[in-house]
Each structure stands twice: as structure tokens, then as C-alpha cells.
Amino acid sequence: MMRLFIVTLLIMLNSGMALSAENPFKQVSISKPNPDKLWLRSHAAVVIDQGTEQVLYQKNANVVLPIASITKIMTAMVLIDAKLDMQEHITITRADKDTLRYSRSRLPVGSTLSRLGLLKMSLMASENRAASALARTYPGGTEAFIAAMNRKSQSLGMQQTHFSDSTGLVTENASTANDLAVLLKTAWQYPLIHAISGEAKDAVTLQGKNKSLEFFNTNRLLRRNHWQIGMSKTGYIKESGRCLVMQTTLSGRDLFIVLLNAQGKLSSYGDSGRIRRWLEKYASNQQAQLMK
């Protein structure tokens, strides 16, 4: 796709200005689908019309919950803000191993790849060692990186958000659906983030091994032709349940969707389908009214 073709150019672009500290989304009186007609399994959710900034649906939107690997969107923003050399080679070390949950990794200790390659694997494959290495090699190290993540969230007005690591493996990384909607809106201003996270699959080159490592996006909706997704991230640890955030277009509307703490491996995808059908039914009813 064209998006992948321009990734190399996008790493040279500026990251964009931060938003104001106020929540930018609106409760307005524009005609919208009836939220009472939508039932979701996710414990917390928001659906926002990207164009009008109208809140179409919200559920427990200010409840603070662990966000797991949704964290990696903020990791990407802080990295891009630093304007580091994306082609610099970085080696995975023992310090990058997950000793908390012992999650699996496709990057053995000693693997070397570009910073851009690590960013791709972090955003698309949710590779924890990649996210750890990105923080570890930040100026000042991991501690400085985490501090930058929290400064960034506060500057955006994400007052109920806190980060303790760059991967999302710890339960202390927590936020609300409303705060994550702000995160999505901000991330949309970073062309490199949606160029990477909106792709279904990619590959990186492991230096010194003459080997290409192919990987897939953890959001399985990107492999379904009837979904048009511009940016996304999934997340899961036991405490967070299934999480999914994305920018997508449904029934002619550009949307930001946040789904948190769904129980069941496929529940967040089921909720995505329910949102889709809810909007399609509304659009169909609106069309029928115009035909009368």
C-alpha cells in the first residue's frame, strides 16, 4: 500500500503540535445514533465522530483502568518527539526481557535492528522487547523516557493517565476511555504512527543475519477487507482485559473508538462489529427518512 511506501520519508517530518489541556471532544446536539441501542461487552468505551468531535457513545468513560499495550502509542509519540535517528541500529539486551510476565518475543537477546524497525514491531506486533529497547536507548535512559511519557500526557490534559513503563506490562499504566480518545486524536497528528499502525503486516531486517522477520498487526480487523482502519493498537494483560483503540471509517463517518477491559479473547472485535451495525442501521434509517 502507499502508506508503507512513504514510511521512510515520514520519519523526517515534524511530529506536530500538542493539543490544549482541555478535553477537545464535544457534547453537541447534532443528530446522532441512539446510544441506548448499542450494547457493548467492554467495561469502558467511547465512540467519537472525528470530523465534528461529537461524542456518539460513552460508557464508564472516566473510570481509570489498566491499559496494557495501548501504552505503546505514547511510547511512539515520545520517541518521535525526540527526533532520534530512526536508522540507528539498536541491539536487544537482557535488560529488555520481560521478567514480570515472561511474555514471548520474536527478538532474541543479541538481535540488532533499526530504531524504525523496533518502532514498527512495537506498534504493530506489540513486541515488548522492542518497546523496552526504545526507552532504554532514549537520551537519559528508561527513567527519562517514562518521565517524558508522563509530561506528554499531562500537557495533553490527560489528567487521569499515568505511565510506569514503555510496554504496558505493568498495571500502573492506567488511563480512562476519555483520556485515550485524546491520545488517539493526538497520535493522528503523527503521520508515521498511522502509517505503521494502520498496516496489516510488515517485515524488518535483522542486522548481521541477512534475515527478514515478517510480522502481523495484532488487530485482526486489519486483515478483513470490509474494515477501513487508519490507525490502531490492541492491548492485553490479565488485569486490563482486552483493549482496542482505533481510527476507522464506518458508514461515511471518520471515528475514534476506544474499547477497554473486554472479557473474552474476541470481545473487543465483537464490540467493534456491534458499533459497525449500530451505525449502519442508523444510516439506513436516515436514508429511509429522506426517501419519504
N, C-alpha and C positions, 0 to 999 in steps of 0.2 A: 504493500500500500504506500501511497505518497507520504504518509506520516513517518514511516520508517526511513524513507529515502532522505528526509530533511533533518533527521536527528543530529547528524554531525554538525550541521550549521547552527542548530538551535542552542548548542552548548556554548556558543559565543555570544548569545543575546543577553541583555539585561533581564533580571528576574521580575521586574515590575514593582510598583509601589505598594506599600502596605495599606490596608483598609483602615478606616477610622475605628476607634474603640467601640463605637455603638453597634449593636446588632443591626445589620443592614436590611433585614427582612421585614416585610410589612404585613399587617393585618388590614387588608383593604376590602372594599365592598364589590369588587369586580365579580361577575358571575363565575362560579366555580362548582365542581362536583360536590355532592353532599358527603361530608366526611363520615356521617353516620352509616353510609352504605359500604364503608370499607372496614373490613376486619383483618387485622394482621396478628401474626404469632409473635413478632418481635416485641420485646418488652418496651422499647422506646423507638420512636420513629418520627421523621419529618419528611414531607414532600413539598418542595418549593418550586414555583414557576420561575425559571432563571431569567426570563425576559422582563416580567412585571415585578419580580421579587415577592409575589403573593404566596402566602403560606396556604397550601391546598389542604394539608392534613398534618396533624401533630398528635403524638401520643407520648405521655411522660417525657416531654421534650426537655425538661430541666432536671431530670434525675441523673445524678452522677453515677457512671458505670465504668468498669474497666473496658478499654478499647482495643486491647491486643495489637495486632499488626496494622490497624488503621494509623497507629503511631508513625509508620514509615512514610506517610505523606509529609508530616512535619520534618522528618529526617531529610527528605528530599529537598524541601524548601530551604532549610538551614544550610545544607550543602551547596545548593545553587547560589544562595545569597553570598557565600564566601568567595565565589568566583575562583575556585581552585582549578588546577589543570586537570581536565577530565580525561586526558590521555596518559596521565602519570600511572605507572604500574605500582600496584599495591599487593603485598603478599599476605595471605591469611595466616595468622599465628594461633598458638594455643589460647591466647587471650580472647580470641573470637569464638571459642567453643561455648556452647550453651551448657553450663554446669548446673542450671536451675531445673530445667525440664528435659534436658537431654534430647532436644529436638533433632531430627535428622537433617543432614546437609549434603549437598552435592559438591561442596567445595572443601576438599581435604586440606588439612594444615599443610602449608607449603605451596598451595595454589597461588599463582600470580596472574592478575588480570588488571585491566584499566579501571580507573575510578568510574568511568562511564559504565563499564561492564558490571561493576558492583552495584551501581545505582539501578541499572536495568533489572538485575536479579533480585534486588531488594523490593522494588515496586511491583514487578510482575510475578515473580516466583515466591515472593515473601521470604527470601533467603536471609535467615537471621545472622549468619556469619558475615554476609555482605554488609548488612546494616551496622553490625558491630565494627567492622573494619573501617567503614566510612567515618564513624565517630572517633575511633582510635587515632586515625591519621589526620584529623582536623587540627588546625593550629591551637595548641594548648591541650590537646588530647580529649578523651571522652568527657571528662568533667566540664571542660569549657563548652563542648558540644551540647551537653544536656542543659547547661545554663543558657545557651543561645536558644534552644528549643523553648524554654520557659519564658524567656524575654519576648520571643516572637509571639507566642500565644497571648501573652498579656498585652502586647502592643496592638493586637487584633481585637481586643475586648473579650477574649475567651476566658472569662473570669473564673469559670468552674472547671478549668482544664489544668492538669499537671502531668509532667513527664519526669520519669526517673531513669529511663534508658532509651536507646535509639531503636530497639527492636520491637517492643511491646510485649515481651515475655513476662514482665513484672506486672502485678495487679495495681501497682501505684500509678501506672499510666492510665489516667481516667479522664473522662470528659462527659458532656451531655450531647444529645442529638442536636440541640440548637447551636452549641459551640462548634460541633463538627460540620454543620451547614456553613458556618463562617469559614472554617478550614477549607471546605470544598470550593467555596467562592474565591478564596484567595489563591488556592492551588491552580484554579482555572486560568489565572493570570501568568502562570509559568508554562510557556509552550512546551518545554522539554518534559514536564511531568505528564501532560495529557498525550504527548507524542509517544511516550513509553507505556504508560499505564492503560492506554486505550487499545493496545495491540494484543492479539490472542497468543502469539508466540514469537520467540526471537532466539538468537544464539550469541554466545560470547566466545572469544578466543582465549584459551589458557596459554599463557606465555611459556615458552621453553618446552612445550609438549606437542606443539603442532596439532593441537586438538581443539575442535569446536564443540562447545557444550550447548545443546538445544534445550530450551525450557518453555513451559507454557504459563500463561496467566492463570492465577488461582481463581479468577472469576469465570466460571464456566459459561456464563451468558454470552461472553465474547465469541464463543465458538458456535453460536446459534445465529443463523442468518437474519432472523426477524428482529434482532436487537441491534439498535444503533447506539453504541456507548462511546463517549468521548474520553472518559477518564474514570478509573475505578480502583478500589482497594478492598480486599477482604481481610478479615481478622478472626483469629480464634485462639483462645486458651479456655480452660475449663471454667474459669471464673467469669469470663466475658460472654460466653455463649457465642453463637455465630453472628458476626458483624459484616456489614456490607455498606459501602458508600460509593456513589457513582453519579456522574453526569450522563444523562441519557435523553433521548428524544422519543416521546410517546404521544401518539395522536396529535402530532403537529406542535407539541409543546416541548421546549427545552427545559429539563428539570434537574434539580439537585435532589437526590434521595439518600437518606441516612436511615439505616436499619441496625439496631443494636440489641444484643442479648436475645437472639432467637434460639430456642432449644430444638435440637434436631439438625442433622447434618445438612439437609436440603431446605430448611425452613426459610432462610433468607431469600433463597431463589423462589420458593413458593410465594413469599410475600411480594417479591418483585412481579410475579405473574398476576397476583391479585390487584396490585396497583395498576398494571397494564390494562386488565379487563375493566377495572373501575373507570379509568379514563376513556377507554374505548366506548363503553356504554354511555357515558356522559356525552361524548362527541356525537354518537349516533342519535341520542335523544335531541341534542341541539339541532342537528341536521333535519331531523323529522319535524321539529317545530318550525324551522324556516320553510319547509316544503308545504306547510298548511296554508 
